[in-house]
C-alpha cells in the first residue's frame, strides 16, 4: 500500500489548495510536472470535478477557483 502523499488525489489537491487565483486544468498539470509528477488531464479533471462536487472548488467556464479564500 502506498502512502497517502503518493496518491493522485493528494497531489492534485496539494496544488489546488495552494492557488491564490483561478486556474485551469493545464496549469495544474504544468505545476504537477514541475514537481515531478506526470498525471493525465483526464485524471486531473475527474479529481477537480470531485472537489467541485464537495464544495472545495468552483468551476467557472474553463477555469476553477477555490470556493473560499481565507488569506
Secondary structure, DSSP 8 states (H G I E B T S, - for coil): ---GGGSHHHHHHHHHHT-SS-B-HHHHHHHHHHTT----HHHHHHHHHHHHHTTSEEEETTEEEES----
